[in-house]
Amino acid sequence: MRGWPQSPHWRHRALSIASAEFARRRRQLMKMAGDDAALLIAAAPERMRNADAAWPYRQDSDFHYLAGFPETDAVLALLPGRKHGEVVLFCRERDAERERWHGEITGTERAVADFGMDDAFPIDDIDDILPGMIEGRARVYCHFGREPAFDAQLMGWMRRLRQLRGGGVAPKEFVALGHLLHDLRLYKSRDELRLMRTAAAVAAEAHLAAMRGAVSGRHEYEVEADILHTIRRHGAVPSFPPIVAGGARACTMHYTANRAPLADGELLLIDAGAEVDCYASDISRTFPVGGRYSREQRALYEVVLTAQLAAIDEVRPGNPFDAAHHVAIRVIAEGLCALGLLDGDADSAIAEGRYKRFFPSKTGHWLGLDVHDVGDYRIDGEPRLLEPGMVVTVEPGIYVPPDETGVPERWRGIGIRIEDDVAVTRDGHEVLSAGVPKDPGEIEALLAGR
């Protein structure tokens, strides 16, 4: 079997985001680019896992944002001012024999009717048609350097234009599309936030299933299976490979082996999210396998939780993006000093960067179509100010490596992260992932009912 089967119902169902919103995005982007520009973006190619088996297909996030079109072998051309239609899609034609093996293809007619394109042509004809569409335009916006095959094709079109008799007028400038497009993606619409709430709710249910199933003697991969089962049962997919890290393995922040057995007395750190119609969630929780935190585990957990709650309070319009991080640093440094893991006071620990021994990461990132979503964090060298519609994660942590000889042994090998998805609203913020408990007492009560 080639690749993973895709249900025609899933691929061609009514769009979760209305066609009018995709059209609005395209108009806004073309207005920013100018009438003398062409904007080209290719769908994600099919990627092979091994031999003739493909990875499950996932559309390019930028292509999805502008087209909502779910198939590979497609190119979207935005051509401001074109008399016969500014929005042109090149895609696969219907093919009964191919569809018999691989499932339904949208085709050019339905690309126009169902996806709001002005015009659509067979992808096999793109070399003959598209060069003429971009001839005479001053510049081309594209993701040059992302897909070598598309880059080579684009360069071929430029050479063809320059070699035309009479001197074809090829665009003189290539501009990175991300400079315009990624700023648009930073601001989530009402429908985008609805999808992200759904993704967070699915991930929350997966975390609860993991908490109930994570008992001594099971393996990390069995808990991972509980997570994946819950996500897929809702028709979603994981937004990234889940991290299921027991004991000292939680001190490896991007641990993904998920092979070890679970043991009483250890904490289990789970970092997992769901993706619904390409929109992601990203949630982390840390809880005791045996059902109750030890004294040291709870002490560090409460420091992280206090830091996270304080950081979430900083997520509001007008605040710098990094305000949450600075607050988290302060709370964690104070907590580590109070517990004796850091010498001196919090001011010196922060000034000298000594807190990074146990908190080496940032406190969050943008979230959206990508887990680490696009968008600049700084504008003209200054931290970006938060605005309504932006979505961030807030995920402070403390990680005491098992070989950290500078602290008493009872603290070693404890890794804790608490992460939530937080949308900036007009009046403050909304925690999208509030469906998973993080108060230690509530977690212990939930685990007691297993």
QUIHU-V433779 format. One record per helix or strand of 3 or more residues. SS is the DSSP state (h for helix, s for strand). FROM is the first residue (numbers start at 1). LEN is the number of residues. If there is no record, write none. Layout:
BEGIN
SS/FROM/LEN + SS/FROM/LEN
END
This chain:
BEGIN
h/8/5 + h/19/15 + s/37/6 + s/48/3 + h/61/7 + s/75/4 + s/87/5 + h/96/7 + h/107/9 + s/119/4 + h/123/12 + s/139/4 + h/148/15 + s/173/4 + h/178/8 + h/190/24 + h/220/14 + s/243/4 + h/247/5 + s/267/6 + s/274/3 + s/283/6 + h/295/19 + h/323/17 + h/346/6 + h/354/4 + s/391/4 + s/397/4 + h/409/3 + s/414/4 + s/419/6 + s/429/3 + h/440/9
END
